[in-house]
Amino acid sequence: MPETKSQPPLLQRAKQVFSIEISALSRVRSRLGFSFQAAVTAMQHSVENGHKIITTGMGKSGHIAAKVAATLTSTGSPAVFLDCANAIHGDLGLLSEGDCVLLFSYSGSTEEIVRLVPLLKRPGVTLVALSGKAKSPLVEASDHHLDVSVKSEACPLNLAPTASTTAMLVMGDALAMALMQARGVTRELFASLHPGGAIGRALLLRVSDIMRTGSKMAALPTTATVLQAIEAMHKARSGASVLLTPRGTLAGIFTHGDFARNYSRHPDIGSKKVSLFMTKKPIIIRNTALAVEALNIFEKHNIDDLIVVDARRRPVGVVDAQDLTKHHLIK
């Protein structure tokens, strides 16, 4: 529905919220510098020396801190959320020498946080403050300060934490992603941390795990006729036939689509050699590749069948687009 000059008030408010928060993020981004790099280095040092990252905060900032801890852990950097209220009742046992603590407090003077800081300042522990107030007890007591100050909240009363918590969240995501890059987290490691979902399946499975082989792959020499290729495809219940050279290497691919496109011009196509209608340089993938690579190829080239080859370019299988659905790689 096209927009008009006189938009409903609620729609205007929604767009204003987006504008305020986008503008706030832009300003926070412009202030990124040495302190951000130092914070990532401190986090990396902790994780790579067998220690962990602790996040903490109160209220809405606490919710953001908990989310950032989850993001860090899911991307290969052990992290845990420390509840401020329970910290002084035993949960400080989470802290150990060498840890890095991310403290989320926009004001930098939240009572629970300020009371907790002296208890966190231990030898070998690095404190990183994510705060909007540079001159605050929290920032003064921390080793590094990440400035998440915003001009105003998106709240019409300028009271409810909105733009400020968004800035904290994105700063936390930036820390997690930068740390992920600094540590060289691989697809395999990421997949091992997400084995239960589609991401894990796509990244853990190899093409060799999902390809069709043996009787389920229609493979013929280039001397075969189109009719023989169609019969082989029907027997294998496949949408394509793989054509082989006398040495057993890949010569081309012939699909049901190729048959349909050529039938009107060649009514006698069945008796002709399949090599006349095959695609001579089909898209291929190695059997050792990750299944997600096959998924990317299907999406990029809009094809239905993908030939799998070994190191010597010998066809060893076929992946049908339907196989990705069967293995829950796509919906």
C-alpha positions in Angstrom: 0.0 0.0 0.0 1.6 3.3 -1.0 2.4 5.8 1.7 0.6 9.1 2.0 1.8 12.4 3.4 -0.6 12.0 6.3 0.5 8.8 7.9 -1.3 7.3 11.0 0.3 8.6 14.3 1.3 5.2 15.4 3.1 4.5 12.1 4.8 7.9 12.4 5.9 6.9 16.0 7.3 3.6 14.8 9.3 5.2 12.0 10.6 7.8 14.4 11.8 5.0 16.7 13.7 3.4 13.8 15.3 6.8 12.9 16.4 7.6 16.4 17.9 4.2 17.0 19.7 4.1 13.6 21.1 7.5 14.2 22.2 6.4 17.7 24.0 3.4 16.3 25.7 5.5 13.7 27.1 7.8 16.3 28.3 4.9 18.5 30.0 3.4 15.5 31.9 6.6 14.7 33.4 6.5 18.2 34.9 3.0 17.9 38.7 3.0 18.4 41.5 1.8 20.5 39.4 0.9 23.5 37.4 -1.5 21.4 40.5 -3.2 20.1 41.9 -3.4 23.6 38.7 -4.9 24.9 38.7 -7.6 22.2 42.4 -8.4 22.9 41.6 -8.7 26.6 38.7 -11.1 25.9 40.9 -13.1 23.5 43.6 -13.4 26.0 41.2 -14.7 28.6 39.6 -17.3 26.4 42.8 -18.6 24.8 44.4 -19.1 28.2 41.6 -21.3 29.4 39.6 -18.7 31.2 36.2 -17.2 30.4 34.2 -14.0 29.8 31.6 -12.9 32.4 28.9 -10.4 31.6 26.7 -8.6 34.1 24.2 -5.8 34.4 20.9 -4.8 36.1 17.4 -4.4 34.6 17.3 -3.9 30.9 21.1 -3.8 30.7 21.2 -7.1 32.5 19.0 -8.7 29.8 21.4 -7.3 27.1 24.4 -8.7 29.1 22.8 -12.2 29.2 22.1 -12.1 25.5 25.7 -11.1 24.8 27.0 -14.0 27.0 24.9 -16.4 25.0 26.2 -15.0 21.7 29.8 -15.3 22.9 29.3 -18.9 24.0 27.6 -19.9 20.8 30.5 -18.5 18.7 33.1 -20.5 20.6 34.1 -18.1 23.4 33.0 -19.5 26.8 30.9 -16.8 28.6 28.5 -16.7 31.5 26.1 -14.2 32.9 26.5 -13.1 36.5 23.4 -11.9 38.3 24.3 -8.8 40.3 21.8 -9.5 43.0 23.1 -13.1 43.6 26.7 -12.2 43.1 27.3 -11.3 46.8 25.4 -14.4 47.9 27.8 -17.0 46.4 27.7 -16.5 42.6 31.0 -14.6 42.8 32.5 -18.1 42.8 32.1 -17.9 39.0 35.0 -15.5 38.9 38.5 -16.7 38.7 41.9 -15.2 37.9 42.3 -14.5 34.2 38.7 -13.8 33.5 37.4 -10.8 31.5 34.3 -9.1 32.8 31.9 -7.0 30.6 29.9 -4.6 32.8 26.7 -3.2 31.2 25.4 0.0 32.8 24.3 3.0 30.8 24.6 5.4 33.8 27.7 3.8 35.1 26.4 4.4 38.6 23.8 1.7 39.0 24.0 0.8 42.7 24.2 -3.0 42.3 27.0 -2.6 39.7 29.0 -0.1 41.7 28.8 -2.2 44.8 30.0 -5.3 42.8 33.0 -3.7 41.0 35.4 -3.7 44.1 34.6 -7.4 44.5 35.5 -8.1 40.8 38.8 -6.2 40.9 41.2 -9.1 41.4 44.7 -9.8 40.1 44.5 -10.9 36.4 40.8 -9.9 36.0 40.1 -7.3 33.3 37.0 -5.1 33.6 35.4 -3.6 30.5 32.6 -1.1 31.0 29.9 -0.6 28.4 28.5 2.7 29.6 27.1 6.0 28.3 28.7 8.1 31.0 32.5 8.5 30.8 32.6 10.2 34.2 31.1 7.6 36.4 32.2 5.3 39.2 32.0 2.2 36.9 34.1 3.7 34.1 36.7 5.1 36.6 37.1 1.6 38.1 37.3 -0.3 34.8 40.3 -1.1 32.6 38.5 -0.2 29.4 35.5 1.9 28.5 33.3 1.3 25.5 31.2 4.5 24.9 27.6 3.6 24.1 26.2 7.1 24.8 23.2 8.1 22.8 21.7 11.6 22.2 18.2 10.5 23.3 16.0 7.4 23.9 13.4 6.4 21.4 10.8 6.6 24.2 8.5 9.6 23.7 9.2 10.5 27.3 12.9 9.9 26.8 12.8 7.6 29.8 12.5 3.9 28.8 15.8 2.4 27.8 15.5 1.9 24.0 18.2 3.5 21.9 20.7 3.0 24.8 20.0 -0.7 25.1 20.2 -1.1 21.3 23.6 0.5 21.4 24.7 -1.9 24.1 23.4 -4.9 22.2 25.1 -4.0 19.0 28.3 -3.2 20.8 28.2 -6.6 22.4 27.5 -8.2 19.0 30.5 -6.3 17.6 32.7 -7.6 20.4 31.6 -11.2 19.8 32.1 -11.0 16.0 35.4 -9.3 16.3 36.5 -11.9 18.9 35.3 -14.7 16.6 37.5 -13.3 13.8 40.5 -12.7 16.0 40.3 -16.3 17.2 39.9 -17.7 13.7 36.7 -19.6 14.5 36.0 -22.0 11.7 32.7 -23.3 10.2 33.4 -26.7 11.6 33.8 -25.3 15.2 30.7 -23.2 14.8 28.7 -26.2 13.5 29.9 -28.3 16.4 28.3 -25.8 18.8 25.0 -25.9 16.9 24.4 -29.6 16.2 20.7 -29.6 16.7 19.6 -27.0 14.1 19.7 -26.5 10.4 22.9 -24.5 10.7 24.7 -27.4 12.4 23.3 -30.0 9.9 24.4 -27.8 7.0 27.9 -27.2 8.4 28.6 -30.7 9.8 27.3 -32.8 6.9 29.6 -33.5 4.0 28.5 -33.8 0.4 29.5 -37.5 0.6 26.9 -37.9 3.4 23.9 -36.8 1.3 24.9 -37.7 -2.3 23.2 -40.5 -4.3 25.5 -43.3 -5.3 25.5 -46.8 -6.9 22.1 -47.8 -8.4 20.7 -44.4 -7.4 23.0 -42.6 -9.8 22.4 -42.9 -13.6 25.8 -43.1 -15.1 26.4 -43.9 -18.8 29.1 -43.6 -21.5 28.7 -40.8 -24.1 28.0 -43.4 -26.7 24.6 -44.1 -25.1 21.4 -42.9 -26.7 19.0 -40.4 -25.2 16.4 -43.2 -24.7 19.0 -45.2 -22.8 19.8 -42.2 -20.7 16.1 -41.6 -19.9 15.6 -45.3 -19.0 18.7 -45.1 -16.7 17.3 -42.0 -15.0 13.9 -43.6 -14.6 15.5 -46.7 -13.0 17.6 -44.6 -10.6 14.7 -42.3 -9.9 17.0 -39.4 -10.8 16.4 -36.2 -12.7 19.8 -36.4 -14.4 22.2 -38.8 -16.0 26.0 -38.5 -15.7 27.9 -39.1 -18.9 31.4 -40.6 -18.7 34.4 -40.6 -20.9 36.1 -44.0 -21.8 38.5 -43.3 -18.9 35.6 -42.9 -16.5 36.0 -39.2 -16.0 33.2 -36.7 -16.3 32.1 -35.8 -19.9 28.8 -34.1 -19.2 25.2 -34.2 -17.7 21.9 -34.8 -19.4 18.6 -33.9 -17.5 14.9 -34.2 -18.0 15.0 -30.5 -18.7 17.4 -31.1 -21.6 15.1 -33.7 -23.1 12.0 -31.4 -22.8 13.9 -28.4 -24.4 15.1 -30.4 -27.4 12.1 -32.7 -28.1 10.1 -30.2 -30.3 13.1 -29.7 -32.6 14.2 -33.3 -32.6 11.2 -35.6 -32.4 13.5 -38.5 -33.0 15.8 -37.5 -30.1 15.4 -40.8 -28.4 17.5 -42.6 -31.0 20.3 -40.0 -31.1 23.4 -40.0 -29.0 23.0 -38.3 -25.7 26.4 -36.6 -26.1 24.7 -34.3 -28.7 22.4 -32.8 -26.1 24.4 -33.0 -22.9 25.9 -30.1 -21.0 29.6 -30.6 -21.5 30.9 -28.5 -18.6 28.4 -29.0 -15.8 28.7 -27.5 -12.3 30.4 -29.9 -10.0 31.4 -30.2 -6.3 34.0 -32.3 -4.5 32.8 -35.2 -2.3 34.7 -33.8 0.6 33.0 -30.4 0.5 30.5 -29.3 3.2 26.8 -29.8 2.4 26.3 -26.1 2.9 28.5 -25.5 -0.1 26.1 -27.6 -2.2 23.3 -25.6 -0.8 25.0 -22.3 -1.9 25.5 -23.7 -5.4 21.9 -24.7 -5.8 20.8 -21.2 -4.7 23.3 -19.4 -6.9 22.9 -21.3 -10.1 19.2 -22.3 -9.8 19.9 -25.9 -10.8 18.2 -29.2 -9.8 21.1 -31.7 -10.0 24.7 -31.4 -8.9 27.4 -33.9 -9.9 29.9 -35.0 -7.2 33.4 -35.8 -8.2 36.5 -37.1 -6.4 40.1 -35.6 -6.6 40.6 -37.2 -10.0 37.4 -35.7 -11.4 35.7 -39.0 -11.5 31.9 -38.8 -10.8 31.1 -40.6 -7.5 27.6 -39.3 -6.8 24.8 -36.9 -7.5 23.0 -34.5 -5.3 19.4 -33.7 -6.1 17.9 -30.5 -4.8 15.2 -32.6 -3.1 18.0 -34.3 -1.1 18.6 -31.0 0.8 15.0 -31.0 1.9 15.2 -34.6 3.0 18.2 -33.8 5.2 16.4 -30.7 6.6 19.0 -28.4 5.1 16.3 -26.3 3.5 12.6 -26.0 4.2 
